[in-house]
Amino acid sequence: MFGEILAGLILGPTLLDVLGWPVFGPPQAVALREEAHLLAVVRDLADLGVILLMFVAGLETDLAEMRRVGKVAFWTAFGGVVLPMAGGMATAVLFGLPLYWEGIFIGAILTATSVSISAQTLMEIGALRTREGATILGAAVIDDVMGIIVLSFVVAFARASAGGVELGGVALVVIRMAAYFAIAVAAGRLLGPVLRWASKLPVTQSVLAAAVVIAFVYAWAAEYAGGIAAITGAYIAGVLIAQTPFKPQIDAGLHPLTYSIFVPIFFIGIGLQANGRELGDSIGFTVVLLVVAIVTKAVGCGLFSRLLGFSNQESVRVGAGMISRGEVGLIVAGYGLANGLIAQPVFSAAVIMVLVTTMVTPPLLRLTFPRRLLTGDATVEETVAHVPKATR
């Protein structure tokens, strides 16, 4: 991910600007460029990439594991959402940005946590089986679910506000969202039979094709019927399909398709959108945002784990493991820029924040955890399955 974003930064307006700027700018600005057709292709492929990425994230969400880690992981995730959200809003106000909706959306960007970065690092240092490791993994997953919910509400209310709707409009937004979630979950009971029917069709990769169609239908319905972000719908589709017996088959086909083409284009597109040259006037904001992102996530998660019985040292480890923002932070930031909820300098600062927090998390985990030798070549899933019950 870091390499793909770095490639986008090099190719984009920060250095070479090979495609012409703005890459994802207003349609009238893009239309003036000779490269408009190429930019449109990049934008469309990146949009497909983010939907598939969130679909995969839903497939990898283990609801049973979330229930097993219990209340410690939940409240740790809660602290990792509330404090960064408040810190992001306060930072926006401090630098004169409007609280509605740019400040609130900056707070939403800071709520994310990358479970993949923390899981890989914990596995490498042999700490995945500790109760801190189990709590970090569970809290990171719950954190992302909370972040998606926050994103959905922010986007829905921002749209209602932009349309000049008052209390009645807000009530309509809530009703639309509630109706979408209810219908989406209820329709989840039909996904198993639909995939079973698809598996009997005499065509190649019928189950995978049906799953991708379901993901796009859920994403479309979320955007146009529920009034929430399309990526939320894709995530829900992934969570629901993960409960069917076809999950391993879909995983095996979807990962090569997603991670070989569409997701790299999405992350490269993130780098293409960021303009490091604009940070000259926003360097102070970027530094403060970075500090707030690290401190609020570490303190929020560490404090709540300490209140629920962890020692000081264990709480520090949990806080350090939750700092990385990773792909979810980029998804939220990219959505905000594309929909006009944040300005270009704020987006560039958010990209820098995501990169730095992703880089500092592994060294911090190595410093806070004692050195351990890996006990074998077990996968993350196999290792988590052996977490002692006392830690859940």
Secondary structure, 3 states (H helix, E strand, C coil): CHHHHHHHHHHCCCCCCCCCCCCCCCHHHHCCCCCHHHHHHHHHHHHHHHHHHHHHHHHCCCHHHHHHCHHHHHHHHHHHHHHHHHHHHHHHHHCCCCHHHHHHHHHHHHCCCCHHHHHHHHHHCCCCCCHHHHHHHHHHHHHHHHHHHHHHHHHHHHHHHHCCCCHHHHHHHHHHHHHHHHHHHHHHHHHHHHHHHHHCCCCCCHHHHHHHHHHHHHHHHHHHCCCCCHHHHHHHHHHHHCCCCCHHHHHHHHHHHHHHHHHHHHHHHHHHHCCHHHHHCCHHHHHHHHHHHHHHHHHHHHHHHHHCCCCHHHHHHHHHHCCCCHHHHHHHHHHHHHCCCCCHHHHHHHHHHHHHHHHHHHHHHHHHCCCCCCCCCCCHHHHHCCCCHHHC
